[in-house]
Structures are given as structure tokens and as C-alpha cells.
């Protein structure tokens, strides 16, 4: 163990030394004679209210990305000089080569900018370049002079006269995205051709596309306006008029669904997911909806819908399905160790089956352990849990046909049993829930559980621990048998770069309606099966954003803000322990081990042999700079700020106090190393405590010399990014 701690200390010292050393190294050392490093591009736009950042994507050559203009990987690359020695070539593999200024690419950038400006309606624009050389560094400025814009004065239409095409076009006339008074641009015309062709495909015109649109603009008017003619032809752009065919509507013909014989599936399942019905008018929205519904079933790895014109203005539909691997196993492991020698291990094993009842139901059975111990010491804690869940690809209680969108809600039923053995007590938790999961659009996801229940029982409580909590009503209620019955849910809105997440729990309100019928215990709590029921509200909000930059977006700055609070009332004086907030660990305040921080300015509760700090409220902010090193190896530099607090507790140092908020926020920073294999990311993060609010006033800041001393750092192993 001594050797292990020594290695960790050397790891932090070496990492800090390398970081400081790179700050002082030249970023042009590796350049050859006559080469210059491109440091910065600037785009200046003259005339009009135009956002210059819109032109940045059209610059062919971009400088190395960095934070505040600095990239440590450039300095590392410079250590290797010009790579003339074996050692130099080896060192350069760990860095990033500087971008060498290329005047040819500057000229190509000018052409790109001019093409884009003409595409968005600035005709006759010009671009001047200014090259500023400082030593071996180059700064390029693109000065853009915007050209003339034409306003659409009127729009004429040239449409086919046969069938109902002109009438159908007229029904959509109010939805045209181009109107008189708008500026003329190729971008606007293309957008309208895409929108309009989609409209026609949605009302039966199978195969109609934007190539049938043609636009002519008369810009000869002296007042700087343009008269626009919109034509819809019987032949596509680039095709011969001799191949013209009338546009007409199609109906759905035969609908065939094919899948491998090995995929045992009830016919009714596919019938409920498919909304393409023979005889209905062709509608591309229904095709897309059917595709999305089938793709959402976890057992299917491939969905292909092929439409084929048939006789009698009909279009046949052939749906081909491919099943994924129907069952398998997943394993994961998290680990941590702090400077006191306390080691934590959290292995997890899952078995899944994606078609357990031949209806696309997803079965998941999980085994999880959580072990904390000190080598050569009797201090230890074990937790074992087994869980099972089934996800049905439908909304149990309502037919699929009433859901018109592409995303069908799913029904989840789960149950679990957990057993925990700590030095202070033993505890068992039985949990079950029933709920629905789904999406609204592409970015909004929800999970609602109208029924969730927990039964918590404690056994063999240590006499010393019992005595320590008898005088603390807050802790006594948290560490007692209780019955939890309520509702909960999660609302998530986001993309690959940002997200917002709200989770909530409300428990005991419905049960409280039957209070007059329930017996009471010695504390006046209403009981069910001689167990008090919990009554509380709890909510947590997370906001996250990832800013990607650099070559191929391989560098990123990730930010997360988190706030949560819970309030016990009615039949409870404190939140159940399993619903309280905690801080520290592999995904939280990484300078502390899990549950070792807080609450507020309170000292560590010595009633627990292994730290188990918790509270009613949590605030946290995290920032992390992620950067590539070489091959699949990534690095990270991070900082965390936050803590937990009590709201109704009896300890004034642990209670939330807005006047003392700054003095109760813990701070840490650290370094991380990750192996990113695309399908899995394994990481190790070392966190150093900067500010510990649990210490006495005046000694809460840790000087650099104290960062690696006992109790002031923690090392975490995990899978996946922390946030």
C-alpha cells in the first residue's frame, strides 16, 4: 500500500511538472526554414449587419485550437525539434503539429467565402486579405466587402394544368417560404424547393423531388428589385423534356413484411407498429413514422422500407427486418481510493434478452456489488443487489393506434432487492416500479412512473451508532424502517452537445388520505405493516454543455451545473437515506471519495466508520478540458466546486445558509487519463482538494505542498465520461 501511495504522489508531481514545463516551451521550434505557424484567422465584414462567424466554416486553413490561445500539445510537439532524431520523432507522437501557413489555402478560402456570399444573396462581393507576420507567426485577416442584394418584387407561377396539381399547389400557397419583399438568394430558393417537394410527397405524389422546380429572376429593374418566376416542370433538372411525365397521386398497394425465420415474433406486434395500409393515399410521413417505430424496437438491428411503383397508380411497400443479437451479457467496474487507504470497488453484471416473450420485450437482469475496505484492517462495507426489469414496446393500457408520432411510448416494469452490511448496521431494500418511457420529437425524452415503492428494513444496528442518533431526530428518522410509495419521473431535453435534465419524486401524498385508518407508532408516525411511510418531495436539475474544437473536434470543454433539494413533511421529519444527496466520487467532487464530503461546514461524522455523509440539498459545478494525447489515449484537466447541506437538520454547521454559502463550497482540481476505444472509455481521475469547508476557519485552503498529504486527494477509476 505504501508503494501504491508513493506512485500516486509521483504521478501528480510529474503531471504538474509537465503542465508547467509546456507553458514555457516554444510552439515554432519544429518549423523548417521558410515556414511560419498560422496563429489566428480574423474575418472583418464591412457593410450591413452580418455576423462574421458565419464565414468561419469556409476558411480552408485553420490554426491549432487551444484555450485562451494556448495549446500545450503544440509545446510537447516542439520538444522533438524537427524530428531529425529517433527521440525527437518519438516525442512528437505525443503532441500536435503546428499548422503551417499556406498562401494557396488562403486564396481557396477567399473563393469559398465569395461562393457562399453569392449563395445567400450578396452579389458582387469582394474579399481582401491582410497578412501580418510576427517572427515566425502569421495572423491572417479576411476583409469582406458585401455586395448588392435584390428584393423580390413579385412572384409569377408556371404550373401544370392537368389533374388536381394546380389545385393542390394552391392549397399550399400560403405556406410558401419565399414571398415578395424578401431578399433573393439561391439558398432561399433551394429551401422552398425542398419544402414544397416534401409537401407534394405527403399528399400522394410519390417520387416528386426538388429537381422539378425551376426559378428565373429578372433583375434588370432599375430600382434594385427582382421579379421571380417559379415553374414546376414534368421533367427533372438535367433530364430531357422528351422524358416528361405527368405528376399524379399514388395509393398504397401491397404491404409485405419480411424477417428471418429465426426471429420468433407475434404477427400482431408488427401490425401494431406498421401504419401503412393498402388503399390509403401515399404519404411519406407515414413511411417515415413506420420506419421510426420499427427501428425503436431493440431486437431489430436493421429496417429497410422499399417503395416500388405498381400498376394502377399504386406503389407497393416491402419492409425488410433484420434482428440484432437477441441476448448477451454486459459488465462494468468502477473503483476509487483516497489518501486514507480506503478502497472502493463497484462491479456490475447484466444479462439481457431482447425478445423474451416473442413481442420485442427487453428483459434485463442485473447483479451489482459495492465494496469498501482498507487493506490489513477490519473496516469494510459490502452491498449486494439483484434487479430485474422488462420493457414492453408499447403503452400498456392504450392501443398503439392512438399515438400518431414516430416515437411510441414504452412500458417499464422493474423490481430489485438490495442488501447492505456496514459496520453500523445491516439494511435491506425491496423496490418495485411501473412506468412509461418515450420521446416527443428528436430532443425531448421523458420517463414517468405513476407507481414506485420501496420497503426499507434495518437490522443489527450497532449500539454506539444507535446512541449517537437517538438525540438527533433528523438522523433517527433517516436511519429507521420506512415504507415509500409515490410517483416519480425524469424529463430530458438536449442534443449531443448540450442537455437539461429534471428528475423528481413525490411520495406519501395519496397514502396520507388514509391517515385516519392507520395506527401510529411511539413517535406519532402513521404506519403500514408496522412500518412508517415516508412523505416528501424531491427534485434535481442538471444542465450540461460540451464545447468541441480543434482538428476533427478532438478537443472539448465540458461544463455541468447541478442543483437538487428535497423536503420531508407530514409523516416524515427527514428524507429517507436512499433519497438524500451525497457528494464525492468518480462522477462528482473528485477530490473526495463517494459520500466523504459535507454537509456544509460540518466535520466528518465519526459515527460512521466508513464515510456516509448525506444531506437534503446539493449544489455542484464541474468543468473539464479534454484533449487527445496519442493513439486512443486522452487527457483531462478538471475542476469541481460544490457540496451538500441539510435543510431541517439540527447541526447549524451542516444547515444551508445563504450568508455562509461561499465558505461552505468545496473546491478541487485534478488530472485524468482515458483510453477511448470508441465502444468503451476507461478512465482514471486524480483529484486534489483545494478548499475543504469541513476544516476550521483559516485552514480550509490547502497549499500545493499539502495536496498530496493524507486526506487531501483521491484516485478514481471509471467507465465513460463523468458527465
Secondary structure, DSSP 8 states (H G I E B T S, - for coil): -HHHHHHHHHHHHHHHHHHHHHHTS-SSTT--TT--EEEEEEEEEESSS--GGGGGGG-S------BTTB-HHHHHHHHTTTS-SHHHHHHHTTS----B--HHHHHHHHHHHHHHHHHTT-BT-EEEEEEEEETTEEEEEEEEE--B--EEEEEEEE---STTHHHHHHHTGGG-S--TTSB--HHHHHHHHHHHHHHHHHTT-TT--GGGEEEEEE---TTSEEEEEEEE-SS-TTS-GGG-------EEEEEEEEE-TTS---HHHHHHH----TTSB--HHHHHHHHHHHHTSTTEEEEEEEEEEETTTEEEEEEEEEE---EEEEEEEEEEEETT-EEEEEEEEEEEETTTTSSS-EEEEEEEEEEEEETTSS-EEEEEEEEEEEEESS-TTS-GGG--SS---EEEEEEEEEEEE-SS-EEEEEEEEEEEEEEETTTEEEEEEEEEEEEEEEES--HHHHHHHHT-HHHHHHTS-EEEEEEEEEEEEE-SSEEEEEEEEEESHHHHTTGGGS-B-TTS-BEETTEEB--EEEEEEEEEEEEEESGGG-EEEEEEEEEEEEEE-TT-SS--GGGSB---STTS-TTS-TT-S-STT----TT-SS----BSEEEEEEEEEEEEEETTEEEEEEEEEEEEEBSS-S-TTTB--GGGTGGG-EEEEEEEEEEE-SS-EEEEEEEEEEE-TTS-TTS-B--GGGTTSTTSEEEEEEES---
